[in-house]
């Protein structure tokens, strides 16, 4: 039986980059279709839209609790910073801070930050 590594990718972003979030889903699906067998790596994209259900509590806490740990954090920004949370200027910032604290404990975790440039 062969061993396959599963890497969980968490994407954080404000609402003005929905198209980029959706494109990331396509990229992950393409990777899994094309490379997962040969590379023995499967990617799982975890997003609040697909992995979180309504629950009681502070919204960002609910999101992070339900999404669980991740191996790769991708932050995407354009014009908006996001909606303030109870502990940060935006949910995206709070998610980054949590990822950064996890990275300090385990530097093998990846943190990527993307700034979108649109020409339209």
Phi and psi restraints in degrees (range 20) as a CNS / XPLOR table:
assign (resid 1 and name C) (resid 2 and name N)
       (resid 2 and name CA) (resid 2 and name C) 1.0 -85.3 20.0 2
assign (resid 2 and name N) (resid 2 and name CA)
       (resid 2 and name C) (resid 3 and name N) 1.0 150.4 20.0 2
assign (resid 2 and name C) (resid 3 and name N)
       (resid 3 and name CA) (resid 3 and name C) 1.0 -94.9 20.0 2
assign (resid 3 and name N) (resid 3 and name CA)
       (resid 3 and name C) (resid 4 and name N) 1.0 132.7 20.0 2
assign (resid 3 and name C) (resid 4 and name N)
       (resid 4 and name CA) (resid 4 and name C) 1.0 -122.5 20.0 2
assign (resid 4 and name N) (resid 4 and name CA)
       (resid 4 and name C) (resid 5 and name N) 1.0 132.1 20.0 2
assign (resid 4 and name C) (resid 5 and name N)
       (resid 5 and name CA) (resid 5 and name C) 1.0 -88.3 20.0 2
assign (resid 5 and name N) (resid 5 and name CA)
       (resid 5 and name C) (resid 6 and name N) 1.0 133.1 20.0 2
assign (resid 5 and name C) (resid 6 and name N)
       (resid 6 and name CA) (resid 6 and name C) 1.0 -108.4 20.0 2
assign (resid 6 and name N) (resid 6 and name CA)
       (resid 6 and name C) (resid 7 and name N) 1.0 123.0 20.0 2
assign (resid 6 and name C) (resid 7 and name N)
       (resid 7 and name CA) (resid 7 and name C) 1.0 -110.2 20.0 2
assign (resid 7 and name N) (resid 7 and name CA)
       (resid 7 and name C) (resid 8 and name N) 1.0 126.4 20.0 2
assign (resid 7 and name C) (resid 8 and name N)
       (resid 8 and name CA) (resid 8 and name C) 1.0 -95.1 20.0 2
assign (resid 8 and name N) (resid 8 and name CA)
       (resid 8 and name C) (resid 9 and name N) 1.0 127.9 20.0 2
assign (resid 8 and name C) (resid 9 and name N)
       (resid 9 and name CA) (resid 9 and name C) 1.0 -111.3 20.0 2
assign (resid 9 and name N) (resid 9 and name CA)
       (resid 9 and name C) (resid 10 and name N) 1.0 121.6 20.0 2
assign (resid 9 and name C) (resid 10 and name N)
       (resid 10 and name CA) (resid 10 and name C) 1.0 -102.6 20.0 2
assign (resid 10 and name N) (resid 10 and name CA)
       (resid 10 and name C) (resid 11 and name N) 1.0 128.9 20.0 2
assign (resid 10 and name C) (resid 11 and name N)
       (resid 11 and name CA) (resid 11 and name C) 1.0 -112.2 20.0 2
assign (resid 11 and name N) (resid 11 and name CA)
       (resid 11 and name C) (resid 12 and name N) 1.0 128.9 20.0 2
assign (resid 11 and name C) (resid 12 and name N)
       (resid 12 and name CA) (resid 12 and name C) 1.0 -121.0 20.0 2
assign (resid 12 and name N) (resid 12 and name CA)
       (resid 12 and name C) (resid 13 and name N) 1.0 134.8 20.0 2
assign (resid 12 and name C) (resid 13 and name N)
       (resid 13 and name CA) (resid 13 and name C) 1.0 -171.0 20.0 2
assign (resid 13 and name N) (resid 13 and name CA)
       (resid 13 and name C) (resid 14 and name N) 1.0 156.9 20.0 2
assign (resid 13 and name C) (resid 14 and name N)
       (resid 14 and name CA) (resid 14 and name C) 1.0 -77.2 20.0 2
assign (resid 14 and name N) (resid 14 and name CA)
       (resid 14 and name C) (resid 15 and name N) 1.0 175.0 20.0 2
assign (resid 14 and name C) (resid 15 and name N)
       (resid 15 and name CA) (resid 15 and name C) 1.0 -71.5 20.0 2
assign (resid 15 and name N) (resid 15 and name CA)
       (resid 15 and name C) (resid 16 and name N) 1.0 -13.9 20.0 2
assign (resid 15 and name C) (resid 16 and name N)
       (resid 16 and name CA) (resid 16 and name C) 1.0 -81.8 20.0 2
assign (resid 16 and name N) (resid 16 and name CA)
       (resid 16 and name C) (resid 17 and name N) 1.0 2.5 20.0 2
assign (resid 16 and name C) (resid 17 and name N)
       (resid 17 and name CA) (resid 17 and name C) 1.0 -119.9 20.0 2
assign (resid 17 and name N) (resid 17 and name CA)
       (resid 17 and name C) (resid 18 and name N) 1.0 34.4 20.0 2
assign (resid 17 and name C) (resid 18 and name N)
       (resid 18 and name CA) (resid 18 and name C) 1.0 -58.5 20.0 2
assign (resid 18 and name N) (resid 18 and name CA)
       (resid 18 and name C) (resid 19 and name N) 1.0 -40.3 20.0 2
assign (resid 18 and name C) (resid 19 and name N)
       (resid 19 and name CA) (resid 19 and name C) 1.0 -60.9 20.0 2
assign (resid 19 and name N) (resid 19 and name CA)
       (resid 19 and name C) (resid 20 and name N) 1.0 -40.4 20.0 2
assign (resid 19 and name C) (resid 20 and name N)
       (resid 20 and name CA) (resid 20 and name C) 1.0 -68.9 20.0 2
assign (resid 20 and name N) (resid 20 and name CA)
       (resid 20 and name C) (resid 21 and name N) 1.0 -37.8 20.0 2
assign (resid 20 and name C) (resid 21 and name N)
       (resid 21 and name CA) (resid 21 and name C) 1.0 -61.6 20.0 2
assign (resid 21 and name N) (resid 21 and name CA)
       (resid 21 and name C) (resid 22 and name N) 1.0 -43.2 20.0 2
assign (resid 21 and name C) (resid 22 and name N)
       (resid 22 and name CA) (resid 22 and name C) 1.0 -66.9 20.0 2
assign (resid 22 and name N) (resid 22 and name CA)
       (resid 22 and name C) (resid 23 and name N) 1.0 -37.1 20.0 2
assign (resid 22 and name C) (resid 23 and name N)
       (resid 23 and name CA) (resid 23 and name C) 1.0 -65.4 20.0 2
assign (resid 23 and name N) (resid 23 and name CA)
       (resid 23 and name C) (resid 24 and name N) 1.0 -36.7 20.0 2
assign (resid 23 and name C) (resid 24 and name N)
       (resid 24 and name CA) (resid 24 and name C) 1.0 -59.9 20.0 2
assign (resid 24 and name N) (resid 24 and name CA)
       (resid 24 and name C) (resid 25 and name N) 1.0 -37.2 20.0 2
assign (resid 24 and name C) (resid 25 and name N)
       (resid 25 and name CA) (resid 25 and name C) 1.0 -59.0 20.0 2
assign (resid 25 and name N) (resid 25 and name CA)
       (resid 25 and name C) (resid 26 and name N) 1.0 -43.9 20.0 2
assign (resid 25 and name C) (resid 26 and name N)
       (resid 26 and name CA) (resid 26 and name C) 1.0 -64.1 20.0 2
assign (resid 26 and name N) (resid 26 and name CA)
       (resid 26 and name C) (resid 27 and name N) 1.0 -41.8 20.0 2
assign (resid 26 and name C) (resid 27 and name N)
       (resid 27 and name CA) (resid 27 and name C) 1.0 -61.5 20.0 2
assign (resid 27 and name N) (resid 27 and name CA)
       (resid 27 and name C) (resid 28 and name N) 1.0 -44.8 20.0 2
assign (resid 27 and name C) (resid 28 and name N)
       (resid 28 and name CA) (resid 28 and name C) 1.0 -63.6 20.0 2
assign (resid 28 and name N) (resid 28 and name CA)
       (resid 28 and name C) (resid 29 and name N) 1.0 -44.2 20.0 2
assign (resid 28 and name C) (resid 29 and name N)
       (resid 29 and name CA) (resid 29 and name C) 1.0 -61.6 20.0 2
assign (resid 29 and name N) (resid 29 and name CA)
       (resid 29 and name C) (resid 30 and name N) 1.0 -41.9 20.0 2
assign (resid 29 and name C) (resid 30 and name N)
       (resid 30 and name CA) (resid 30 and name C) 1.0 -62.7 20.0 2
assign (resid 30 and name N) (resid 30 and name CA)
       (resid 30 and name C) (resid 31 and name N) 1.0 -43.6 20.0 2
assign (resid 30 and name C) (resid 31 and name N)
       (resid 31 and name CA) (resid 31 and name C) 1.0 -57.6 20.0 2
assign (resid 31 and name N) (resid 31 and name CA)
       (resid 31 and name C) (resid 32 and name N) 1.0 -49.9 20.0 2
assign (resid 31 and name C) (resid 32 and name N)
       (resid 32 and name CA) (resid 32 and name C) 1.0 -61.8 20.0 2
assign (resid 32 and name N) (resid 32 and name CA)
       (resid 32 and name C) (resid 33 and name N) 1.0 -39.0 20.0 2
assign (resid 32 and name C) (resid 33 and name N)
       (resid 33 and name CA) (resid 33 and name C) 1.0 -69.0 20.0 2
assign (resid 33 and name N) (resid 33 and name CA)
       (resid 33 and name C) (resid 34 and name N) 1.0 -41.0 20.0 2
assign (resid 33 and name C) (resid 34 and name N)
       (resid 34 and name CA) (resid 34 and name C) 1.0 -88.6 20.0 2
assign (resid 34 and name N) (resid 34 and name CA)
       (resid 34 and name C) (resid 35 and name N) 1.0 -41.4 20.0 2
assign (resid 34 and name C) (resid 35 and name N)
       (resid 35 and name CA) (resid 35 and name C) 1.0 -117.6 20.0 2
assign (resid 35 and name N) (resid 35 and name CA)
       (resid 35 and name C) (resid 36 and name N) 1.0 -15.2 20.0 2
assign (resid 35 and name C) (resid 36 and name N)
       (resid 36 and name CA) (resid 36 and name C) 1.0 -59.1 20.0 2
assign (resid 36 and name N) (resid 36 and name CA)
       (resid 36 and name C) (resid 37 and name N) 1.0 -39.0 20.0 2
assign (resid 36 and name C) (resid 37 and name N)
       (resid 37 and name CA) (resid 37 and name C) 1.0 -68.5 20.0 2
assign (resid 37 and name N) (resid 37 and name CA)
       (resid 37 and name C) (resid 38 and name N) 1.0 -47.9 20.0 2
assign (resid 37 and name C) (resid 38 and name N)
       (resid 38 and name CA) (resid 38 and name C) 1.0 -72.2 20.0 2
assign (resid 38 and name N) (resid 38 and name CA)
       (resid 38 and name C) (resid 39 and name N) 1.0 -34.7 20.0 2
assign (resid 38 and name C) (resid 39 and name N)
       (resid 39 and name CA) (resid 39 and name C) 1.0 -91.8 20.0 2
assign (resid 39 and name N) (resid 39 and name CA)
       (resid 39 and name C) (resid 40 and name N) 1.0 -11.5 20.0 2
assign (resid 39 and name C) (resid 40 and name N)
       (resid 40 and name CA) (resid 40 and name C) 1.0 60.5 20.0 2
assign (resid 40 and name N) (resid 40 and name CA)
       (resid 40 and name C) (resid 41 and name N) 1.0 35.6 20.0 2
assign (resid 40 and name C) (resid 41 and name N)
       (resid 41 and name CA) (resid 41 and name C) 1.0 -132.9 20.0 2
assign (resid 41 and name N) (resid 41 and name CA)
       (resid 41 and name C) (resid 42 and name N) 1.0 129.4 20.0 2
assign (resid 41 and name C) (resid 42 and name N)
       (resid 42 and name CA) (resid 42 and name C) 1.0 -114.8 20.0 2
assign (resid 42 and name N) (resid 42 and name CA)
       (resid 42 and name C) (resid 43 and name N) 1.0 132.8 20.0 2
assign (resid 42 and name C) (resid 43 and name N)
       (resid 43 and name CA) (resid 43 and name C) 1.0 -100.1 20.0 2
assign (resid 43 and name N) (resid 43 and name CA)
       (resid 43 and name C) (resid 44 and name N) 1.0 138.9 20.0 2
assign (resid 43 and name C) (resid 44 and name N)
       (resid 44 and name CA) (resid 44 and name C) 1.0 -123.0 20.0 2
assign (resid 44 and name N) (resid 44 and name CA)
       (resid 44 and name C) (resid 45 and name N) 1.0 119.5 20.0 2
assign (resid 44 and name C) (resid 45 and name N)
       (resid 45 and name CA) (resid 45 and name C) 1.0 -89.4 20.0 2
assign (resid 45 and name N) (resid 45 and name CA)
       (resid 45 and name C) (resid 46 and name N) 1.0 117.9 20.0 2
assign (resid 45 and name C) (resid 46 and name N)
       (resid 46 and name CA) (resid 46 and name C) 1.0 -106.5 20.0 2
assign (resid 46 and name N) (resid 46 and name CA)
       (resid 46 and name C) (resid 47 and name N) 1.0 123.4 20.0 2
assign (resid 46 and name C) (resid 47 and name N)
       (resid 47 and name CA) (resid 47 and name C) 1.0 -134.7 20.0 2
assign (resid 47 and name N) (resid 47 and name CA)
       (resid 47 and name C) (resid 48 and name N) 1.0 150.3 20.0 2
assign (resid 47 and name C) (resid 48 and name N)
       (resid 48 and name CA) (resid 48 and name C) 1.0 -61.3 20.0 2
assign (resid 48 and name N) (resid 48 and name CA)
       (resid 48 and name C) (resid 49 and name N) 1.0 -30.5 20.0 2
assign (resid 48 and name C) (resid 49 and name N)
       (resid 49 and name CA) (resid 49 and name C) 1.0 -64.4 20.0 2
assign (resid 49 and name N) (resid 49 and name CA)
       (resid 49 and name C) (resid 50 and name N) 1.0 -30.0 20.0 2
assign (resid 49 and name C) (resid 50 and name N)
       (resid 50 and name CA) (resid 50 and name C) 1.0 -113.7 20.0 2
assign (resid 50 and name N) (resid 50 and name CA)
       (resid 50 and name C) (resid 51 and name N) 1.0 -17.9 20.0 2
assign (resid 50 and name C) (resid 51 and name N)
       (resid 51 and name CA) (resid 51 and name C) 1.0 -119.2 20.0 2
assign (resid 51 and name N) (resid 51 and name CA)
       (resid 51 and name C) (resid 52 and name N) 1.0 5.0 20.0 2
assign (resid 51 and name C) (resid 52 and name N)
       (resid 52 and name CA) (resid 52 and name C) 1.0 -125.0 20.0 2
assign (resid 52 and name N) (resid 52 and name CA)
       (resid 52 and name C) (resid 53 and name N) 1.0 135.3 20.0 2
assign (resid 52 and name C) (resid 53 and name N)
       (resid 53 and name CA) (resid 53 and name C) 1.0 -114.6 20.0 2
assign (resid 53 and name N) (resid 53 and name CA)
       (resid 53 and name C) (resid 54 and name N) 1.0 157.8 20.0 2
assign (resid 53 and name C) (resid 54 and name N)
       (resid 54 and name CA) (resid 54 and name C) 1.0 -56.9 20.0 2
assign (resid 54 and name N) (resid 54 and name CA)
       (resid 54 and name C) (resid 55 and name N) 1.0 139.2 20.0 2
assign (resid 54 and name C) (resid 55 and name N)
       (resid 55 and name CA) (resid 55 and name C) 1.0 -158.0 20.0 2
assign (resid 55 and name N) (resid 55 and name CA)
       (resid 55 and name C) (resid 56 and name N) 1.0 162.2 20.0 2
assign (resid 55 and name C) (resid 56 and name N)
       (resid 56 and name CA) (resid 56 and name C) 1.0 -77.1 20.0 2
assign (resid 56 and name N) (resid 56 and name CA)
       (resid 56 and name C) (resid 57 and name N) 1.0 144.3 20.0 2
assign (resid 56 and name C) (resid 57 and name N)
       (resid 57 and name CA) (resid 57 and name C) 1.0 128.5 20.0 2
assign (resid 57 and name N) (resid 57 and name CA)
       (resid 57 and name C) (resid 58 and name N) 1.0 178.0 20.0 2
assign (resid 57 and name C) (resid 58 and name N)
       (resid 58 and name CA) (resid 58 and name C) 1.0 -66.0 20.0 2
assign (resid 58 and name N) (resid 58 and name CA)
       (resid 58 and name C) (resid 59 and name N) 1.0 130.6 20.0 2
assign (resid 58 and name C) (resid 59 and name N)
       (resid 59 and name CA) (resid 59 and name C) 1.0 -51.1 20.0 2
assign (resid 59 and name N) (resid 59 and name CA)
       (resid 59 and name C) (resid 60 and name N) 1.0 -49.1 20.0 2
assign (resid 59 and name C) (resid 60 and name N)
       (resid 60 and name CA) (resid 60 and name C) 1.0 -64.1 20.0 2
assign (resid 60 and name N) (resid 60 and name CA)
       (resid 60 and name C) (resid 61 and name N) 1.0 -35.0 20.0 2
assign (resid 60 and name C) (resid 61 and name N)
       (resid 61 and name CA) (resid 61 and name C) 1.0 -65.7 20.0 2
assign (resid 61 and name N) (resid 61 and name CA)
       (resid 61 and name C) (resid 62 and name N) 1.0 -41.0 20.0 2
assign (resid 61 and name C) (resid 62 and name N)
       (resid 62 and name CA) (resid 62 and name C) 1.0 -60.9 20.0 2
assign (resid 62 and name N) (resid 62 and name CA)
       (resid 62 and name C) (resid 63 and name N) 1.0 -46.9 20.0 2
assign (resid 62 and name C) (resid 63 and name N)
       (resid 63 and name CA) (resid 63 and name C) 1.0 -58.3 20.0 2
assign (resid 63 and name N) (resid 63 and name CA)
       (resid 63 and name C) (resid 64 and name N) 1.0 -53.4 20.0 2
assign (resid 63 and name C) (resid 64 and name N)
       (resid 64 and name CA) (resid 64 and name C) 1.0 -66.1 20.0 2
assign (resid 64 and name N) (resid 64 and name CA)
       (resid 64 and name C) (resid 65 and name N) 1.0 -37.1 20.0 2
assign (resid 64 and name C) (resid 65 and name N)
       (resid 65 and name CA) (resid 65 and name C) 1.0 -63.4 20.0 2
assign (resid 65 and name N) (resid 65 and name CA)
       (resid 65 and name C) (resid 66 and name N) 1.0 -43.8 20.0 2
assign (resid 65 and name C) (resid 66 and name N)
       (resid 66 and name CA) (resid 66 and name C) 1.0 -75.9 20.0 2
assign (resid 66 and name N) (resid 66 and name CA)
       (resid 66 and name C) (resid 67 and name N) 1.0 -31.1 20.0 2
assign (resid 66 and name C) (resid 67 and name N)
       (resid 67 and name CA) (resid 67 and name C) 1.0 -74.4 20.0 2
assign (resid 67 and name N) (resid 67 and name CA)
       (resid 67 and name C) (resid 68 and name N) 1.0 -31.2 20.0 2
assign (resid 67 and name C) (resid 68 and name N)
       (resid 68 and name CA) (resid 68 and name C) 1.0 72.7 20.0 2
assign (resid 68 and name N) (resid 68 and name CA)
       (resid 68 and name C) (resid 69 and name N) 1.0 -170.3 20.0 2
assign (resid 68 and name C) (resid 69 and name N)
       (resid 69 and name CA) (resid 69 and name C) 1.0 -69.5 20.0 2
assign (resid 69 and name N) (resid 69 and name CA)
       (resid 69 and name C) (resid 70 and name N) 1.0 156.7 20.0 2
assign (resid 69 and name C) (resid 70 and name N)
       (resid 70 and name CA) (resid 70 and name C) 1.0 -139.0 20.0 2
assign (resid 70 and name N) (resid 70 and name CA)
       (resid 70 and name C) (resid 71 and name N) 1.0 161.4 20.0 2
assign (resid 70 and name C) (resid 71 and name N)
       (resid 71 and name CA) (resid 71 and name C) 1.0 -98.9 20.0 2
assign (resid 71 and name N) (resid 71 and name CA)
       (resid 71 and name C) (resid 72 and name N) 1.0 -28.4 20.0 2
assign (resid 71 and name C) (resid 72 and name N)
       (resid 72 and name CA) (resid 72 and name C) 1.0 -133.3 20.0 2
assign (resid 72 and name N) (resid 72 and name CA)
       (resid 72 and name C) (resid 73 and name N) 1.0 131.3 20.0 2
assign (resid 72 and name C) (resid 73 and name N)
       (resid 73 and name CA) (resid 73 and name C) 1.0 -111.2 20.0 2
assign (resid 73 and name N) (resid 73 and name CA)
       (resid 73 and name C) (resid 74 and name N) 1.0 127.0 20.0 2
assign (resid 73 and name C) (resid 74 and name N)
       (resid 74 and name CA) (resid 74 and name C) 1.0 -120.0 20.0 2
assign (resid 74 and name N) (resid 74 and name CA)
       (resid 74 and name C) (resid 75 and name N) 1.0 119.8 20.0 2
assign (resid 74 and name C) (resid 75 and name N)
       (resid 75 and name CA) (resid 75 and name C) 1.0 -104.5 20.0 2
assign (resid 75 and name N) (resid 75 and name CA)
       (resid 75 and name C) (resid 76 and name N) 1.0 129.4 20.0 2
assign (resid 75 and name C) (resid 76 and name N)
       (resid 76 and name CA) (resid 76 and name C) 1.0 -120.5 20.0 2
assign (resid 76 and name N) (resid 76 and name CA)
       (resid 76 and name C) (resid 77 and name N) 1.0 130.5 20.0 2
assign (resid 76 and name C) (resid 77 and name N)
       (resid 77 and name CA) (resid 77 and name C) 1.0 -132.4 20.0 2
assign (resid 77 and name N) (resid 77 and name CA)
       (resid 77 and name C) (resid 78 and name N) 1.0 153.0 20.0 2
assign (resid 77 and name C) (resid 78 and name N)
       (resid 78 and name CA) (resid 78 and name C) 1.0 -138.8 20.0 2
assign (resid 78 and name N) (resid 78 and name CA)
       (resid 78 and name C) (resid 79 and name N) 1.0 -102.8 20.0 2
assign (resid 78 and name C) (resid 79 and name N)
       (resid 79 and name CA) (resid 79 and name C) 1.0 -94.7 20.0 2
assign (resid 79 and name N) (resid 79 and name CA)
       (resid 79 and name C) (resid 80 and name N) 1.0 -33.0 20.0 2
assign (resid 79 and name C) (resid 80 and name N)
       (resid 80 and name CA) (resid 80 and name C) 1.0 -92.5 20.0 2
assign (resid 80 and name N) (resid 80 and name CA)
       (resid 80 and name C) (resid 81 and name N) 1.0 149.7 20.0 2
assign (resid 80 and name C) (resid 81 and name N)
       (resid 81 and name CA) (resid 81 and name C) 1.0 -94.4 20.0 2
assign (resid 81 and name N) (resid 81 and name CA)
       (resid 81 and name C) (resid 82 and name N) 1.0 -23.1 20.0 2
assign (resid 81 and name C) (resid 82 and name N)
       (resid 82 and name CA) (resid 82 and name C) 1.0 116.5 20.0 2
assign (resid 82 and name N) (resid 82 and name CA)
       (resid 82 and name C) (resid 83 and name N) 1.0 -176.7 20.0 2
assign (resid 82 and name C) (resid 83 and name N)
       (resid 83 and name CA) (resid 83 and name C) 1.0 -91.8 20.0 2
assign (resid 83 and name N) (resid 83 and name CA)
       (resid 83 and name C) (resid 84 and name N) 1.0 132.6 20.0 2
assign (resid 83 and name C) (resid 84 and name N)
       (resid 84 and name CA) (resid 84 and name C) 1.0 -57.2 20.0 2
assign (resid 84 and name N) (resid 84 and name CA)
       (resid 84 and name C) (resid 85 and name N) 1.0 142.3 20.0 2
assign (resid 84 and name C) (resid 85 and name N)
       (resid 85 and name CA) (resid 85 and name C) 1.0 -107.3 20.0 2
assign (resid 85 and name N) (resid 85 and name CA)
       (resid 85 and name C) (resid 86 and name N) 1.0 179.4 20.0 2
assign (resid 85 and name C) (resid 86 and name N)
       (resid 86 and name CA) (resid 86 and name C) 1.0 -69.2 20.0 2
assign (resid 86 and name N) (resid 86 and name CA)
       (resid 86 and name C) (resid 87 and name N) 1.0 -18.3 20.0 2
assign (resid 86 and name C) (resid 87 and name N)
       (resid 87 and name CA) (resid 87 and name C) 1.0 -125.5 20.0 2
assign (resid 87 and name N) (resid 87 and name CA)
       (resid 87 and name C) (resid 88 and name N) 1.0 0.4 20.0 2
assign (resid 87 and name C) (resid 88 and name N)
       (resid 88 and name CA) (resid 88 and name C) 1.0 -151.1 20.0 2
assign (resid 88 and name N) (resid 88 and name CA)
       (resid 88 and name C) (resid 89 and name N) 1.0 168.8 20.0 2
assign (resid 88 and name C) (resid 89 and name N)
       (resid 89 and name CA) (resid 89 and name C) 1.0 -69.5 20.0 2
assign (resid 89 and name N) (resid 89 and name CA)
       (resid 89 and name C) (resid 90 and name N) 1.0 -16.0 20.0 2
assign (resid 89 and name C) (resid 90 and name N)
       (resid 90 and name CA) (resid 90 and name C) 1.0 -159.0 20.0 2
assign (resid 90 and name N) (resid 90 and name CA)
       (resid 90 and name C) (resid 91 and name N) 1.0 160.9 20.0 2
assign (resid 90 and name C) (resid 91 and name N)
       (resid 91 and name CA) (resid 91 and name C) 1.0 -62.2 20.0 2
assign (resid 91 and name N) (resid 91 and name CA)
       (resid 91 and name C) (resid 92 and name N) 1.0 -37.2 20.0 2
assign (resid 91 and name C) (resid 92 and name N)
       (resid 92 and name CA) (resid 92 and name C) 1.0 -62.4 20.0 2
assign (resid 92 and name N) (resid 92 and name CA)
       (resid 92 and name C) (resid 93 and name N) 1.0 -42.6 20.0 2
assign (resid 92 and name C) (resid 93 and name N)
       (resid 93 and name CA) (resid 93 and name C) 1.0 -63.5 20.0 2
assign (resid 93 and name N) (resid 93 and name CA)
       (resid 93 and name C) (resid 94 and name N) 1.0 -43.3 20.0 2
assign (resid 93 and name C) (resid 94 and name N)
       (resid 94 and name CA) (resid 94 and name C) 1.0 -60.9 20.0 2
assign (resid 94 and name N) (resid 94 and name CA)
       (resid 94 and name C) (resid 95 and name N) 1.0 -43.0 20.0 2
assign (resid 94 and name C) (resid 95 and name N)
       (resid 95 and name CA) (resid 95 and name C) 1.0 -63.2 20.0 2
assign (resid 95 and name N) (resid 95 and name CA)
       (resid 95 and name C) (resid 96 and name N) 1.0 -40.0 20.0 2
assign (resid 95 and name C) (resid 96 and name N)
       (resid 96 and name CA) (resid 96 and name C) 1.0 -63.3 20.0 2
assign (resid 96 and name N) (resid 96 and name CA)
       (resid 96 and name C) (resid 97 and name N) 1.0 -44.5 20.0 2
assign (resid 96 and name C) (resid 97 and name N)
       (resid 97 and name CA) (resid 97 and name C) 1.0 -59.3 20.0 2
assign (resid 97 and name N) (resid 97 and name CA)
       (resid 97 and name C) (resid 98 and name N) 1.0 -41.9 20.0 2
assign (resid 97 and name C) (resid 98 and name N)
       (resid 98 and name CA) (resid 98 and name C) 1.0 -64.0 20.0 2
assign (resid 98 and name N) (resid 98 and name CA)
       (resid 98 and name C) (resid 99 and name N) 1.0 -44.0 20.0 2
assign (resid 98 and name C) (resid 99 and name N)
       (resid 99 and name CA) (resid 99 and name C) 1.0 -62.8 20.0 2
assign (resid 99 and name N) (resid 99 and name CA)
       (resid 99 and name C) (resid 100 and name N) 1.0 -40.2 20.0 2
assign (resid 99 and name C) (resid 100 and name N)
       (resid 100 and name CA) (resid 100 and name C) 1.0 -64.9 20.0 2
assign (resid 100 and name N) (resid 100 and name CA)
       (resid 100 and name C) (resid 101 and name N) 1.0 -42.4 20.0 2
assign (resid 100 and name C) (resid 101 and name N)
       (resid 101 and name CA) (resid 101 and name C) 1.0 -62.7 20.0 2
assign (resid 101 and name N) (resid 101 and name CA)
       (resid 101 and name C) (resid 102 and name N) 1.0 -39.8 20.0 2
assign (resid 101 and name C) (resid 102 and name N)
       (resid 102 and name CA) (resid 102 and name C) 1.0 -64.6 20.0 2
assign (resid 102 and name N) (resid 102 and name CA)
       (resid 102 and name C) (resid 103 and name N) 1.0 -39.8 20.0 2
assign (resid 102 and name C) (resid 103 and name N)
       (resid 103 and name CA) (resid 103 and name C) 1.0 -63.6 20.0 2
assign (resid 103 and name N) (resid 103 and name CA)
       (resid 103 and name C) (resid 104 and name N) 1.0 -38.0 20.0 2
assign (resid 103 and name C) (resid 104 and name N)
       (resid 104 and name CA) (resid 104 and name C) 1.0 -62.2 20.0 2
assign (resid 104 and name N) (resid 104 and name CA)
       (resid 104 and name C) (resid 105 and name N) 1.0 -31.8 20.0 2
assign (resid 104 and name C) (resid 105 and name N)
       (resid 105 and name CA) (resid 105 and name C) 1.0 -81.8 20.0 2
assign (resid 105 and name N) (resid 105 and name CA)
       (resid 105 and name C) (resid 106 and name N) 1.0 -27.9 20.0 2
assign (resid 105 and name C) (resid 106 and name N)
       (resid 106 and name CA) (resid 106 and name C) 1.0 -143.0 20.0 2
assign (resid 106 and name N) (resid 106 and name CA)
       (resid 106 and name C) (resid 107 and name N) 1.0 89.1 20.0 2
assign (resid 106 and name C) (resid 107 and name N)
       (resid 107 and name CA) (resid 107 and name C) 1.0 -64.7 20.0 2
assign (resid 107 and name N) (resid 107 and name CA)
       (resid 107 and name C) (resid 108 and name N) 1.0 -4.4 20.0 2
assign (resid 107 and name C) (resid 108 and name N)
       (resid 108 and name CA) (resid 108 and name C) 1.0 -76.8 20.0 2
assign (resid 108 and name N) (resid 108 and name CA)
       (resid 108 and name C) (resid 109 and name N) 1.0 -15.9 20.0 2
assign (resid 108 and name C) (resid 109 and name N)
       (resid 109 and name CA) (resid 109 and name C) 1.0 -67.6 20.0 2
assign (resid 109 and name N) (resid 109 and name CA)
       (resid 109 and name C) (resid 110 and name N) 1.0 146.1 20.0 2
assign (resid 109 and name C) (resid 110 and name N)
       (resid 110 and name CA) (resid 110 and name C) 1.0 -103.8 20.0 2
assign (resid 110 and name N) (resid 110 and name CA)
       (resid 110 and name C) (resid 111 and name N) 1.0 138.3 20.0 2
assign (resid 110 and name C) (resid 111 and name N)
       (resid 111 and name CA) (resid 111 and name C) 1.0 -124.9 20.0 2
assign (resid 111 and name N) (resid 111 and name CA)
       (resid 111 and name C) (resid 112 and name N) 1.0 121.6 20.0 2
assign (resid 111 and name C) (resid 112 and name N)
       (resid 112 and name CA) (resid 112 and name C) 1.0 -120.7 20.0 2
assign (resid 112 and name N) (resid 112 and name CA)
       (resid 112 and name C) (resid 113 and name N) 1.0 138.9 20.0 2
assign (resid 112 and name C) (resid 113 and name N)
       (resid 113 and name CA) (resid 113 and name C) 1.0 -125.8 20.0 2
assign (resid 113 and name N) (resid 113 and name CA)
       (resid 113 and name C) (resid 114 and name N) 1.0 129.2 20.0 2
assign (resid 113 and name C) (resid 114 and name N)
       (resid 114 and name CA) (resid 114 and name C) 1.0 -120.5 20.0 2
assign (resid 114 and name N) (resid 114 and name CA)
       (resid 114 and name C) (resid 115 and name N) 1.0 135.8 20.0 2
assign (resid 114 and name C) (resid 115 and name N)
       (resid 115 and name CA) (resid 115 and name C) 1.0 -110.9 20.0 2
assign (resid 115 and name N) (resid 115 and name CA)
       (resid 115 and name C) (resid 116 and name N) 1.0 121.1 20.0 2
assign (resid 115 and name C) (resid 116 and name N)
       (resid 116 and name CA) (resid 116 and name C) 1.0 -79.8 20.0 2
assign (resid 116 and name N) (resid 116 and name CA)
       (resid 116 and name C) (resid 117 and name N) 1.0 136.1 20.0 2
assign (resid 116 and name C) (resid 117 and name N)
       (resid 117 and name CA) (resid 117 and name C) 1.0 -118.6 20.0 2
assign (resid 117 and name N) (resid 117 and name CA)
       (resid 117 and name C) (resid 118 and name N) 1.0 121.3 20.0 2
assign (resid 117 and name C) (resid 118 and name N)
       (resid 118 and name CA) (resid 118 and name C) 1.0 -114.4 20.0 2
assign (resid 118 and name N) (resid 118 and name CA)
       (resid 118 and name C) (resid 119 and name N) 1.0 143.3 20.0 2
assign (resid 118 and name C) (resid 119 and name N)
       (resid 119 and name CA) (resid 119 and name C) 1.0 -106.9 20.0 2
assign (resid 119 and name N) (resid 119 and name CA)
       (resid 119 and name C) (resid 120 and name N) 1.0 10.0 20.0 2
